[in-house]
Amino acid sequence: MSQSSQPARWLPFVVLGIGLVAISLSAIFARLAQAEGVSSLAVATWRLGLAALIVTPLALLQARHELARLSRRQLGMALAAGFFLALHFATWISSLEYTSVASSTALVTTNPLWIGLASFLIFRETPTKMMIGGIALSCAGSLFIFWSDSQAAGAGSDPLLGNLLALVGSWCFSAYLLIGRRLRAGLGLPAYVWLAYGAAALFLFAASGVGGVALFSLSNTAWLVLLAMALGPQLLGHTAYNWSLRYVSATLVAVITLGEPVGSALLAFIIFGEGFAPLQFVGFSLLLAGIYLAAKGERG
């Protein structure tokens, strides 16, 4: 890419900020859809399915030649990215059935920690002292959250299961970011978004079909909430992140997501009346501090 086509240096940060606001609404919309009787897998399926459907005309109009020239390697990477994105939403949205919005979003945004660990395990990059300290703080914070939720009556129907699902969702999203960073480097945004969201939607539709999940007999309110999820958190939020991946590192994008638990927790307190236990708040603080240190200490 030529220098003239580079955006202003501040623009990716503004775009990431807008994406963060949109994504903070994700857990709220998911809870509202679940309250309308929509299963977690159906919520994930329609979030990605509607987003892929909406972006299809733009992708075909602007990127049809780029899509026609895709290599087998790019197609394979797109399927892998879609697979991990599908798993991310299936596990994380399911976690909201069992644990609090605050705990779920705090644990699902531990991406910088796992990306840093992947850099060590896969690319053999020696962890810095800051990285090691961040891992220790994050583990301590997670333990506080797990312990607090296990003792709190209002933490959810099965907070330990919900917290584990949120962690799995974070692992899957980390894999999606790492694959997406490589794939996005050689693809325009419309092509990349259509491939990633479309592949994820196909995996989720297949899983829903195998599981006998009801996808169409939904209330009007449920359809409106699902459309809002597709337009807001998914298309505006995640697409803002995907656009930024071409100009900033996957680690920086993951660090920006640390604002999601704060926004989601505040909204959950206002809308659902979910408060914080003292030990839970300590866990959030340690977890976010640890993730920040891990991200700062991550090399490359």
PETA-V404056 format. One record per run of one state. SS is the DSSP state (H for helix, E for strand, C for the rest). FROM is the first residue (numbers start at 1). LEN is the number of residues. Records with the same first field share a line. If there is no record, write none. Layout:
SS = FROM-LEN ; FROM-LEN
This chain:
C = 1-2 ; 6-5 ; 25-1 ; 36-4 ; 69-3 ; 96-5 ; 109-2 ; 122-7 ; 152-1 ; 156-3 ; 185-4 ; 212-8 ; 245-5 ; 257-2 ; 273-5 ; 298-3
H = 3-3 ; 11-14 ; 26-10 ; 40-29 ; 72-24 ; 101-8 ; 111-11 ; 129-23 ; 153-3 ; 159-26 ; 189-23 ; 220-25 ; 250-7 ; 259-14 ; 278-20
